[in-house]
Amino acid sequence: MIKILIFLPLFLFADILSNLQTKKILLQKNKIAQESSFNKKSWLNPILLKYTITRDNALENTITTKKVFSIVLNQPIFKSGAIIYSIKYADDLKELNEKNLIFTKNKLIKTALDLAYEYKITKLNERILNLKIKNALIDVKRKKQEYKSALLDLTFLNNAIINLNSLKISLEDIKEKLANIKFNFKNISDMNIEDVKLNLFKIISLDEYINNNLELKIKKLNQKVNKDLYKMQIGDTLVTLFVNANYNYQNINYSNSLYKDDKINFYNIGAGISFPIDFKAPNKIQKAKVNYLISKYDFLQKKRELINEYKSTLISINAIKNKIKIYKNNIKLYDELINSTKEAIVAGSATQDDLIILQNSKKVNLIKIKILNLELQKKLLNLYYKLSNQK
């Protein structure tokens, strides 16, 4: 049966990120908006405003001062589709950059959640080691008594001591790992790692995973952007219709009253057609076309990878569930052994140490089930961080 989930996008965990990371993401979002606005206007030429003052003594006994103000415009208004596709390119590139930013943010959130899961798993492994150390201490005590009573070879006692020391060293390694996880977590979050609440992820259908996959949406948008660039390249090599205009205002002043000051203003407007002959144009067009075709195959390849990733994750999840069943069966077996050991203690054929060892071993199995459930959630997180709530 296919399980479908009204999925939980990672933006709901956004508060896990530090203020520094959040501010950086907001600035990047603003940068994307500014770049988009710039790209939309890329086909517009600047209007040139010019103001000059010149003085000369070309006339006898006269200083002539000329002030000239001019406005000049030279603007293409049609480029065989290049203008339309440049605007479309700006919109598509903005959407692509926004999706990339969301994905980058999701990866940061995933890193933080991965560390939180790893911290909880490591804490549980610390509990397991403490329980094993308790059992190992009992084992060393027993073997020491048996060795003193000449009932056991020294080798067995030595092995028990080595096992105990090995567990103690592993416990120190666990403590070091916990400290390192905390430091790594603080690099991207202001929260206390022990306060992070981990919600339960559920299995989603393959269709949900593919249809809402950010990586796939990014590849699709990249395909659109490359198509826009290809169309722009074609348009740039074809006919361009342009208009040009200028307005001039001149103010001429003479220092000698024999000459009359003058003011002149005039304008001219025109239109034209141009057709560039660029011997590199076919290569530019072909290159843009190849990039577009590559992006189409990139999309198909990514889709294939995601389908296989999903199937591989399901196999891993099923393996984890099977391991959980094994540990649950072990717990039932330990329950039976604990009950029989309690009866044996009353009968005098077993000791309290026997009971403690069995109880600790049962606790180890219970903790391992908790660890496996956390590892299952980590597997699902590897899928979830790639999801978008936007269709």
Backbone torsions as a table, in degrees:
resi	resn	phi	psi	omega
1	MET	NA	133.0	179.5
2	ILE	-80.3	125.6	178.2
3	LYS	-95.3	126.6	179.6
4	ILE	-115.8	137.5	-176.3
5	LEU	-121.3	137.5	164.3
6	ILE	-74.8	94.5	-160.7
7	PHE	-72.3	161.1	-174.4
8	LEU	-105.7	96.6	-178.1
9	PRO	-64.9	153.1	-175.1
10	LEU	-71.1	-13.2	179.3
11	PHE	-63.0	-18.7	177.0
12	LEU	-68.8	-16.3	178.0
13	PHE	-101.3	12.8	-172.9
14	ALA	-59.7	-27.7	-178.0
15	ASP	-69.5	-6.0	177.5
16	ILE	-74.3	-20.5	-178.2
17	LEU	-78.5	149.4	179.9
18	SER	-69.0	162.3	177.0
19	ASN	-60.6	-36.3	178.8
20	LEU	-62.2	-46.1	179.8
21	GLN	-65.1	-41.0	-179.1
22	THR	-64.1	-44.2	179.2
23	LYS	-64.6	-39.2	178.4
24	LYS	-62.5	-42.5	179.4
25	ILE	-64.3	-40.6	178.1
26	LEU	-63.3	-39.8	177.8
27	LEU	-66.2	-39.1	177.9
28	GLN	-64.6	-36.0	177.3
29	LYS	-64.7	-41.8	177.5
30	ASN	-64.9	-38.2	177.8
31	LYS	-61.7	-41.5	178.6
32	ILE	-61.2	-43.0	180.0
33	ALA	-63.7	-41.2	179.8
34	GLN	-67.2	-41.3	179.0
35	GLU	-64.6	-37.5	179.1
36	SER	-65.1	-44.8	179.0
37	SER	-61.6	-40.1	177.8
38	PHE	-64.0	-46.2	-178.2
39	ASN	-63.6	-35.4	179.0
40	LYS	-63.7	-27.8	-178.1
41	LYS	-99.0	8.6	-173.6
42	SER	-63.1	-25.4	-178.6
43	TRP	-82.4	-10.6	-179.4
44	LEU	-85.5	129.3	174.3
45	ASN	-84.6	150.9	178.5
46	PRO	-70.5	148.0	171.6
47	ILE	-86.0	126.2	-175.3
48	LEU	-92.8	119.8	173.7
49	LEU	-104.3	127.7	-175.2
50	LYS	-134.2	134.2	178.4
51	TYR	-134.2	126.7	-179.1
52	THR	-133.0	149.6	174.0
53	ILE	-127.1	127.5	177.0
54	THR	-129.5	146.4	176.9
55	ARG	-129.4	138.1	177.5
56	ASP	-148.2	165.3	178.5
57	ASN	-121.2	35.4	-179.4
58	ALA	-61.0	-32.8	177.8
59	LEU	-89.2	141.8	-175.7
60	GLU	-62.8	129.5	177.6
61	ASN	57.7	27.9	-177.1
62	THR	-139.7	133.9	172.1
63	ILE	-101.2	123.2	179.5
64	THR	-102.8	125.3	177.1
65	THR	-111.5	121.8	-178.5
66	LYS	-117.4	124.6	175.9
67	LYS	-113.9	124.7	-176.8
68	VAL	-125.5	128.2	174.2
69	PHE	-120.1	130.5	-178.5
70	SER	-137.6	150.1	174.0
71	ILE	-122.4	125.3	-176.3
72	VAL	-125.2	132.3	178.8
73	LEU	-130.6	131.4	172.8
74	ASN	-137.3	104.0	-167.5
75	GLN	-133.9	122.9	171.7
76	PRO	-72.0	137.9	179.2
77	ILE	-117.0	-7.4	176.7
78	PHE	-153.5	128.5	-179.1
79	LYS	-133.7	42.8	176.8
80	SER	55.1	39.9	176.8
81	GLY	99.4	-15.1	-176.6
82	ALA	-63.6	-36.7	-179.6
83	ILE	-67.4	-46.1	179.7
84	ILE	-59.6	-45.1	-177.5
85	TYR	-74.0	-24.0	175.6
86	SER	-68.9	-35.8	176.5
87	ILE	-70.3	-42.0	177.8
88	LYS	-63.9	-39.1	177.7
89	TYR	-59.9	-41.9	179.7
90	ALA	-62.1	-42.9	179.9
91	ASP	-67.0	-45.9	-178.3
92	ASP	-66.9	-38.4	179.2
93	LEU	-66.8	-37.3	177.4
94	LYS	-61.7	-45.5	179.6
95	GLU	-63.6	-40.0	177.8
96	LEU	-62.2	-47.1	-179.5
97	ASN	-64.9	-36.1	177.9
98	GLU	-65.7	-42.1	178.4
99	LYS	-65.1	-39.9	177.3
100	ASN	-63.0	-37.3	179.1
101	LEU	-67.2	-42.6	177.1
102	ILE	-60.2	-43.0	-179.3
103	PHE	-65.6	-40.3	176.8
104	THR	-62.0	-42.6	177.9
105	LYS	-62.9	-43.8	178.9
106	ASN	-61.4	-37.4	178.9
107	LYS	-66.3	-37.0	176.7
108	LEU	-65.3	-43.5	178.2
109	ILE	-62.6	-42.4	179.0
110	LYS	-60.9	-42.5	178.9
111	THR	-59.3	-43.8	179.3
112	ALA	-64.0	-44.7	-179.9
113	LEU	-67.5	-38.2	176.2
114	ASP	-57.8	-43.4	179.3
115	LEU	-66.2	-37.8	178.6
116	ALA	-65.4	-43.1	176.3
117	TYR	-62.5	-45.2	-178.0
118	GLU	-63.6	-35.4	178.3
119	TYR	-64.6	-45.7	180.0
120	LYS	-65.4	-39.8	177.9
121	ILE	-63.4	-42.8	-179.3
122	THR	-67.2	-37.1	175.9
123	LYS	-62.5	-39.5	178.0
124	LEU	-67.6	-38.6	176.6
125	ASN	-65.3	-31.1	175.0
126	GLU	-63.7	-41.9	177.1
127	ARG	-63.1	-40.7	178.5
128	ILE	-61.4	-44.9	179.8
129	LEU	-62.6	-39.7	178.0
130	ASN	-62.4	-39.8	177.6
131	LEU	-67.0	-40.7	178.9
132	LYS	-66.8	-34.6	177.6
133	ILE	-65.3	-39.9	177.0
134	LYS	-60.7	-43.6	178.0
135	ASN	-66.7	-38.4	-179.6
136	ALA	-66.8	-35.4	177.3
137	LEU	-63.7	-41.6	177.0
138	ILE	-63.7	-41.0	-179.3
139	ASP	-63.9	-42.2	178.9
140	VAL	-65.0	-42.5	179.7
141	LYS	-60.0	-44.4	179.9
142	ARG	-63.6	-48.7	-176.3
143	LYS	-66.3	-32.1	177.6
144	LYS	-65.5	-41.8	178.2
145	GLN	-65.2	-42.8	-179.0
146	GLU	-66.8	-35.8	178.9
147	TYR	-67.7	-42.1	179.0
148	LYS	-64.4	-29.0	179.4
149	SER	-89.1	7.6	-180.0
150	ALA	60.8	29.7	178.9
151	LEU	-100.6	-3.9	-174.5
152	LEU	-146.1	143.2	178.1
153	ASP	-72.7	148.2	-177.9
154	LEU	-59.4	-29.9	-178.2
155	THR	-57.9	-40.9	-179.2
156	PHE	-65.9	-40.4	177.1
157	LEU	-65.5	-42.3	179.7
158	ASN	-61.4	-42.7	178.9
159	ASN	-64.5	-37.5	178.7
160	ALA	-65.6	-39.8	178.6
161	ILE	-66.4	-43.0	178.5
162	ILE	-60.7	-42.8	179.3
163	ASN	-62.0	-42.6	178.6
164	LEU	-62.0	-46.0	-180.0
165	ASN	-64.7	-38.1	178.5
166	SER	-62.0	-40.8	178.1
167	LEU	-65.6	-39.3	179.1
168	LYS	-65.8	-39.7	177.7
169	ILE	-65.9	-41.2	177.6
170	SER	-61.7	-34.8	178.2
171	LEU	-64.9	-39.0	176.7
172	GLU	-65.2	-38.6	176.9
173	ASP	-62.5	-39.0	179.1
174	ILE	-63.7	-43.1	179.3
175	LYS	-62.0	-40.9	177.7
176	GLU	-64.3	-41.7	179.7
177	LYS	-62.6	-42.1	179.0
178	LEU	-60.8	-41.6	179.4
179	ALA	-64.6	-42.4	-179.8
180	ASN	-66.1	-38.9	177.7
181	ILE	-61.7	-42.2	179.2
182	LYS	-60.3	-44.7	-179.9
183	PHE	-64.3	-43.0	179.0
184	ASN	-63.1	-37.3	179.0
185	PHE	-65.5	-39.9	-179.0
186	LYS	-66.1	-19.1	177.6
187	ASN	-65.3	-26.7	-175.3
188	ILE	-125.4	-1.0	-177.6
189	SER	-142.8	148.1	175.5
190	ASP	-94.3	-5.5	-177.4
191	MET	-77.7	160.5	168.9
192	ASN	-81.4	125.3	-174.5
193	ILE	-59.0	-27.9	-179.3
194	GLU	-75.8	-14.5	-179.9
195	ASP	-95.2	-2.9	-177.3
196	VAL	-70.0	126.5	177.9
197	LYS	-95.7	123.9	-177.5
198	LEU	-101.6	109.7	177.7
199	ASN	-73.6	158.4	-179.5
200	LEU	-85.4	126.7	171.7
201	PHE	-91.3	148.7	178.4
202	LYS	-119.8	161.0	179.6
203	ILE	-67.1	133.7	177.3
204	ILE	-111.5	162.4	-179.7
205	SER	-74.5	160.2	177.8
206	LEU	-61.6	-39.9	179.5
207	ASP	-61.8	-43.3	178.0
208	GLU	-62.0	-41.2	-177.7
209	TYR	-65.9	-42.0	-178.4
210	ILE	-74.9	-46.0	-174.5
211	ASN	-68.0	-24.4	-177.1
212	ASN	-115.1	20.9	-175.5
213	ASN	-83.7	122.9	-178.2
214	LEU	-64.6	-41.1	-179.8
215	GLU	-60.0	-41.1	-179.5
216	LEU	-70.1	-39.0	177.1
217	LYS	-63.6	-38.0	177.9
218	ILE	-64.0	-43.0	177.6
219	LYS	-63.2	-39.0	179.4
220	LYS	-65.8	-42.5	179.0
221	LEU	-67.8	-36.6	176.7
222	ASN	-62.0	-35.8	176.0
223	GLN	-62.7	-44.4	179.1
224	LYS	-64.1	-41.3	180.0
225	VAL	-62.7	-43.5	179.2
226	ASN	-67.2	-32.1	175.3
227	LYS	-66.7	-42.5	177.6
228	ASP	-59.5	-43.8	-179.9
229	LEU	-64.4	-37.4	177.9
230	TYR	-63.3	-46.5	179.7
231	LYS	-66.2	-37.9	177.5
232	MET	-63.0	-40.6	-179.3
233	GLN	-63.2	-39.5	177.2
234	ILE	-64.3	-47.2	-178.5
235	GLY	-60.7	-35.4	-178.7
236	ASP	-67.1	-19.0	-177.7
237	THR	-98.0	0.3	-177.8
238	LEU	-107.9	-167.0	-174.9
239	VAL	-63.4	137.6	174.8
240	THR	-120.3	129.1	174.7
241	LEU	-103.5	129.5	-176.4
242	PHE	-135.4	159.4	173.3
243	VAL	-121.6	148.3	172.8
244	ASN	-135.7	148.8	-178.7
245	ALA	-154.4	149.1	172.0
246	ASN	-149.4	150.3	178.5
247	TYR	-128.1	132.3	-178.1
248	ASN	-125.4	137.8	174.5
249	TYR	-129.0	125.5	-178.7
250	GLN	-121.9	136.5	176.2
251	ASN	-124.1	115.2	-176.5
252	ILE	-113.5	123.7	179.9
253	ASN	-118.5	138.2	179.1
254	TYR	-114.5	138.0	178.2
255	SER	-76.1	-20.6	180.0
256	ASN	-98.0	127.9	-176.6
257	SER	-69.9	-7.8	176.2
258	LEU	-66.0	-23.1	-178.8
259	TYR	-108.2	143.7	-178.4
260	LYS	-94.1	130.5	176.0
261	ASP	-58.8	152.7	-174.8
262	ASP	-139.2	147.6	174.7
263	LYS	-127.5	128.7	-178.5
264	ILE	-129.3	133.1	169.9
265	ASN	-137.7	139.2	-179.5
266	PHE	-152.9	165.2	178.6
267	TYR	-144.2	163.0	169.1
268	ASN	-144.7	143.7	-179.6
269	ILE	-128.7	138.5	178.9
270	GLY	-151.5	170.7	177.2
271	ALA	-140.7	156.9	-179.1
272	GLY	-159.0	173.4	179.9
273	ILE	-129.1	141.4	177.3
274	SER	-136.1	151.6	178.6
275	PHE	-139.3	107.9	-176.3
276	PRO	-74.1	137.9	172.7
277	ILE	-109.0	97.9	-176.8
278	ASP	-117.0	114.9	-177.0
279	PHE	-69.2	-16.4	177.6
280	LYS	-90.1	-7.2	-174.9
281	ALA	-56.0	-46.7	179.6
282	PRO	-58.1	-37.0	178.8
283	ASN	-68.0	-40.0	178.4
284	LYS	-63.2	-43.8	-179.9
285	ILE	-64.9	-45.1	-178.6
286	GLN	-63.8	-39.6	178.3
287	LYS	-62.5	-44.7	179.1
288	ALA	-63.7	-37.8	178.8
289	LYS	-65.6	-43.0	179.0
290	VAL	-62.9	-42.2	177.5
291	ASN	-60.0	-40.2	177.8
292	TYR	-64.0	-44.7	179.8
293	LEU	-65.7	-38.6	177.9
294	ILE	-61.5	-41.4	-179.2
295	SER	-64.8	-31.3	176.7
296	LYS	-67.0	-42.3	178.3
297	TYR	-70.8	-32.8	175.1
298	ASP	-59.3	-41.4	178.9
299	PHE	-62.0	-48.2	-178.9
300	LEU	-64.6	-39.2	179.3
301	GLN	-66.0	-42.6	179.2
302	LYS	-62.9	-40.3	178.4
303	LYS	-60.8	-43.0	178.1
304	ARG	-61.9	-44.9	-179.4
305	GLU	-62.0	-40.7	-178.6
306	LEU	-67.5	-38.7	177.5
307	ILE	-62.0	-44.9	-179.8
308	ASN	-69.3	-35.7	176.5
309	GLU	-61.9	-43.5	179.3
310	TYR	-61.5	-47.9	-179.1
311	LYS	-63.2	-40.2	178.6
312	SER	-64.1	-39.3	178.5
313	THR	-63.7	-40.9	178.2
314	LEU	-61.9	-39.7	177.7
315	ILE	-62.4	-44.0	179.3
316	SER	-63.2	-40.5	179.8
317	ILE	-64.9	-42.1	178.1
318	ASN	-63.9	-38.2	177.6
319	ALA	-63.5	-41.3	177.9
320	ILE	-63.2	-43.4	179.1
321	LYS	-62.3	-37.7	177.8
322	ASN	-66.6	-38.4	177.1
323	LYS	-64.2	-39.1	178.2
324	ILE	-60.9	-41.7	178.1
325	LYS	-60.8	-40.3	179.5
326	ILE	-62.4	-45.7	-179.7
327	TYR	-66.1	-34.5	177.7
328	LYS	-66.0	-38.1	175.8
329	ASN	-65.9	-37.9	176.8
330	ASN	-62.1	-39.4	179.9
331	ILE	-63.1	-41.4	176.6
332	LYS	-60.6	-41.4	179.1
333	LEU	-64.4	-42.6	178.3
334	TYR	-64.8	-35.8	176.9
335	ASP	-59.3	-43.4	178.7
336	GLU	-64.6	-43.6	-179.2
337	LEU	-66.3	-38.0	179.0
338	ILE	-63.7	-44.5	178.6
339	ASN	-62.9	-43.4	-179.8
340	SER	-68.6	-33.2	179.4
341	THR	-69.3	-38.0	176.5
342	LYS	-60.1	-40.5	178.1
343	GLU	-67.3	-38.0	-179.4
344	ALA	-67.9	-33.3	177.7
345	ILE	-63.3	-42.3	178.3
346	VAL	-62.9	-37.1	-178.7
347	ALA	-79.5	-13.3	177.9
348	GLY	90.1	7.2	-179.0
349	SER	-98.8	2.6	177.3
350	ALA	-144.5	161.5	-177.1
351	THR	-112.5	169.6	177.3
352	GLN	-65.0	-31.5	177.1
353	ASP	-62.7	-37.9	177.2
354	ASP	-59.7	-42.6	-179.6
355	LEU	-66.5	-43.0	-179.9
356	ILE	-61.5	-42.9	179.3
357	ILE	-59.7	-44.4	-179.7
358	LEU	-67.3	-40.9	179.2
359	GLN	-64.8	-40.3	177.5
360	ASN	-66.1	-39.1	179.1
361	SER	-65.7	-37.1	175.8
362	LYS	-64.5	-43.2	178.6
363	LYS	-60.8	-38.0	177.7
364	VAL	-59.7	-43.3	179.4
365	ASN	-66.1	-38.4	177.3
366	LEU	-63.9	-40.4	179.2
367	ILE	-67.9	-37.8	179.7
368	LYS	-64.1	-31.6	175.5
369	ILE	-65.5	-41.7	177.6
370	LYS	-62.1	-41.0	178.7
371	ILE	-62.5	-43.9	-179.9
372	LEU	-63.7	-38.0	177.4
373	ASN	-64.6	-36.8	176.5
374	LEU	-68.6	-39.4	177.6
375	GLU	-65.5	-34.4	175.7
376	LEU	-62.7	-42.1	178.4
377	GLN	-64.7	-35.9	177.1
378	LYS	-64.4	-37.5	176.8
379	LYS	-62.3	-42.6	179.5
380	LEU	-69.0	-34.8	177.9
381	LEU	-60.1	-34.9	178.2
382	ASN	-61.9	-23.4	174.7
383	LEU	-89.4	-43.8	-170.9
384	TYR	-65.3	-34.1	-174.9
385	TYR	-68.9	-13.6	179.1
386	LYS	-92.5	1.7	-176.0
387	LEU	-93.2	149.6	175.1
388	SER	-121.5	145.5	177.5
389	ASN	-85.5	0.7	-179.6
390	GLN	-101.4	130.6	179.7
391	LYS	-70.7	NA	NA
